[in-house]
Amino acid sequence: MTEAGTLYLCATPIGNLEDLTPRVLRTLNEADIIAAEDTRHTLQLLNHFNIKGHLVRYDEHSKDKNGPKLIAELLSGKNIALVSDAGFPGIADPGEQLAREAIEAGIKVVPLPGANAALCALIASGLPSSPFFFGGFLPKSKKNRAEQLAAWKNIPSTIILYEAPHRIKDVLVN
């Protein structure tokens, strides 16, 4: 019986390529498969570091199709490095689903530390970092967004949210 591979959750640079850790660099070089939220974006990172890995798309639109394929590859003994466009896979992106499915299948999941946009913003904000609440992305519809913000209005902590640049103005007037 073949031993299952490992799913590595690899933090990638948020803007400065020097933020890629040596451990992530080694893992990307050694992985059988690199699953990426945006293969074009990840290819730029791989080319910069001269990494010639087998790149597979894993994003919001392909997760239901490619997720089971990746789980099958892991169960066959292959190691997979999962990356998002920037920061940690699994934080407000479909990597969360792949990690959950891997755990449910008894596959080892290993996070590899690195850049994280929410924590970088928090520690540079001057706002209290203890406690803090991370809400991820708000709903896209104005009504649902307003309901979510109202539900979180009285949380007694610094609140961190992700939002698309073209919607930030609408969120702030809410």
KOLPADO-62751 format. One line per 4 residues: number of its first residue (from 1); for each residue y, x, z of C-alpha. Coordinates in Angstrom, 3 decimals. Layout:
NUM = Y X Z  ...
***
This chain:
1 = 0.000 0.000 0.000  3.423 1.309 -0.965  5.992 1.705 1.763  9.206 -0.222 1.105
5 = 12.319 1.680 0.162  15.628 1.570 1.990  18.803 -0.336 1.197  21.800 1.905 1.887
9 = 25.163 0.168 2.356  27.538 2.868 1.116  31.234 2.755 1.983  33.347 3.899 -0.967
13 = 36.948 5.138 -1.062  39.726 2.574 -0.848  42.090 4.648 -2.970  41.569 8.327 -2.257
17 = 38.354 9.796 -3.651  38.373 12.392 -0.868  37.407 9.569 1.515  33.848 9.555 0.160
21 = 31.663 11.048 2.882  29.181 13.832 2.138  26.370 11.561 3.342  27.318 8.793 0.887
25 = 27.668 11.372 -1.877  24.150 12.685 -1.172  22.736 9.149 -1.004  24.313 8.176 -4.329
29 = 22.793 11.297 -5.903  19.334 10.608 -4.466  19.114 6.802 -4.846  16.705 5.370 -7.395
33 = 19.193 2.584 -8.130  22.913 2.161 -7.467  23.854 -1.514 -7.207  27.555 -2.063 -7.808
37 = 29.993 -4.940 -7.529  31.871 -3.661 -10.608  29.865 -1.190 -12.682  32.928 -0.030 -14.650
41 = 34.810 0.789 -11.454  31.775 2.460 -9.881  31.114 4.447 -13.048  34.523 6.091 -12.632
45 = 33.541 7.136 -9.098  30.136 8.403 -10.236  31.643 10.331 -13.152  34.201 11.942 -10.856
49 = 31.389 13.312 -8.690  29.051 13.958 -11.657  26.424 11.507 -10.386  23.948 10.282 -13.004
53 = 22.343 7.313 -11.243  20.711 4.158 -12.571  23.551 1.629 -12.246  22.864 -2.113 -11.827
57 = 25.385 -4.927 -11.502  25.327 -6.870 -8.228  28.330 -9.140 -7.769  29.190 -12.739 -6.979
61 = 28.143 -13.842 -10.496  24.878 -11.867 -10.704  23.625 -11.938 -7.100  21.260 -14.883 -7.564
65 = 19.700 -13.300 -10.666  19.733 -9.629 -9.646  19.209 -9.986 -5.897  15.492 -10.874 -6.173
69 = 15.015 -8.031 -8.678  16.602 -5.559 -6.271  14.454 -6.825 -3.392  11.358 -6.355 -5.592
73 = 12.465 -2.785 -6.378  12.943 -2.086 -2.672  9.520 -3.533 -1.862  8.013 -1.272 -4.543
77 = 9.329 1.756 -2.642  12.604 2.447 -4.435  15.754 3.325 -2.520  18.931 1.463 -3.437
81 = 22.519 2.446 -2.708  24.766 -0.627 -2.636  28.490 -0.113 -3.216  31.463 -2.436 -3.492
85 = 34.691 -1.747 -5.385  36.282 -0.196 -2.307  35.319 0.021 1.348  32.141 -1.434 2.806
89 = 29.705 -3.577 0.850  28.953 -6.705 2.827  32.511 -7.181 4.074  33.858 -10.196 2.185
93 = 31.562 -9.538 -0.797  28.035 -10.419 -1.964  26.513 -7.344 -0.318  26.174 -9.489 2.790
97 = 23.581 -11.646 1.014  21.537 -8.676 -0.246  21.468 -7.098 3.216  20.311 -10.389 4.751
101 = 17.582 -10.818 2.113  16.424 -7.230 2.627  16.193 -7.730 6.403  14.269 -10.986 5.915
105 = 11.815 -9.081 3.652  11.289 -6.415 6.324  13.220 -3.773 4.389  15.154 -1.106 6.275
109 = 18.944 -1.450 5.862  21.072 1.599 6.662  24.896 1.468 6.766  26.687 4.668 5.764
113 = 30.145 4.844 7.371  33.363 5.420 5.524  36.578 3.737 4.489  37.284 0.189 5.665
117 = 40.465 -1.588 4.563  40.633 -4.014 7.503  40.297 -1.350 10.172  42.653 1.058 8.388
121 = 45.300 -1.674 8.220  44.729 -2.618 11.860  45.130 0.855 13.300  48.209 1.569 11.177
125 = 49.901 -1.777 11.931  50.999 -1.118 15.488  49.530 -4.496 16.447  47.064 -4.749 19.345
129 = 43.626 -3.652 18.186  41.797 -5.199 21.094  40.834 -7.869 20.574  41.041 -8.520 16.860
133 = 39.559 -11.221 14.646  38.490 -10.623 11.034  38.570 -13.763 8.914  37.768 -12.309 5.498
137 = 39.158 -14.094 2.462  40.827 -17.471 2.885  39.729 -20.436 0.754  41.413 -20.564 -2.658
141 = 42.551 -24.186 -2.543  45.844 -24.810 -0.757  44.403 -27.679 1.323  41.327 -25.754 2.482
145 = 43.427 -22.654 3.134  45.848 -24.668 5.302  42.923 -26.185 7.250  41.401 -22.736 7.848
149 = 44.715 -21.254 8.996  45.265 -24.215 11.340  41.796 -23.683 12.840  42.597 -20.036 13.535
153 = 46.197 -20.594 14.657  45.558 -20.195 18.385  43.053 -17.342 18.345  44.368 -14.985 21.053
157 = 44.049 -11.765 19.070  45.346 -9.864 16.100  44.046 -11.678 13.017  43.053 -9.726 9.918
161 = 42.662 -11.556 6.605  42.010 -10.415 3.060  44.040 -12.086 0.329  44.663 -11.608 -3.381
165 = 48.151 -10.228 -4.144  49.082 -13.227 -6.312  48.377 -15.667 -3.424  49.923 -13.753 -0.525
169 = 53.284 -15.526 -0.772  51.603 -18.959 -0.531  49.603 -17.828 2.514  52.672 -16.538 4.324
173 = 54.623 -19.808 3.907  51.653 -21.816 5.199
***
